[in-house]
Amino acid sequence: MQLADNPSNAELSSTYDDVLAQLTQRDSWSLEARISDIAHGLQLDMLDFSRPMLSLSPGQQARAEMAAILLQRPEALILDEPTNHIDAQTREFLIETVSS
């Protein structure tokens, strides 16, 4: 017997289907891999993610904010000097990620 087979579970089944569709649309299944890729690309992969944001250096804070934005996969970005004070490797990652 499936969840949808029981009439009393129809609403629960519909809600489940809606949540599943939203998770699939947002590509949530690859979230951990995306976090890892973006953290590595922005040189944040060695940080302890449980650290308070204010304990990070200003550069780390800026990269963490950029990582949070990139994880959302926005359709458009308006960036003010996004490559200031970053090394060539991070600059290339950022350009490639924003371009795709």
C-alpha positions, 0 to 999 in steps of 0.5 A, spaced: 500 500 500 502 506 498 501 513 501 497 516 496 492 509 496 489 511 503 484 517 502 486 520 509 493 521 506 491 524 500 493 531 503 500 529 506 501 525 499 500 532 495 504 536 500 510 531 500 509 531 492 510 539 492 516 539 497 519 533 493 518 538 486 521 544 490 527 540 492 528 537 485 527 544 482 532 547 486 537 541 485 538 540 493 540 533 492 547 536 490 547 541 495 553 538 499 557 537 493 556 545 491 558 547 498 564 543 497 566 546 490 564 553 492 568 553 498 574 550 495 574 555 489 573 561 494 579 558 498 574 557 504 574 549 505 579 549 510 575 554 515 571 551 521 564 552 518 561 553 525 565 559 527 562 565 528 562 570 522 565 575 526 571 571 528 573 571 520 578 576 517 574 581 513 577 577 506 574 571 509 567 574 511 567 577 504 568 570 500 563 567 505 558 572 503 559 571 496 559 563 497 552 564 500 550 568 494 553 563 489 549 557 492 543 560 491 544 560 483 541 567 482 539 569 475 543 575 475 548 578 479 550 586 480 557 586 483 562 592 485 569 590 484 568 582 486 575 581 484 579 586 488 583 583 493 583 576 491 588 571 488 588 569 481 586 562 482 580 565 486 579 570 481 578 565 475 574 560 479 569 566 480 569 568 473 568 561 471 562 560 476 558 567 475 559 566 467 556 559 467 
